[in-house]
Amino acid sequence: MKSTFWIVVVIVMGFTGFLIGYSLPPFVEAGIIGGGPNKVKAGAQLDTKTQEYYKDLLKEE
């Protein structure tokens, strides 16, 4: 029973490590994770016309 538990733990850790290793480099390349001079904020930059459009969607008619 104890060996089964550790086998499951190793499989889950291996799978999680693979997923983190697969998805982390794009965040570092984009500058979302890590510091440096090219640090950018996550999220889209919207112009004022688009912001007004989305604000108007919340208004009741």
ABEGO torsion letter per residue (X at the ends): XAAAAAAAAAAAAAAAAAAAAAAAAAAAAAGABEBEAABBBBEBBBBAAAAAAAAAAABBX
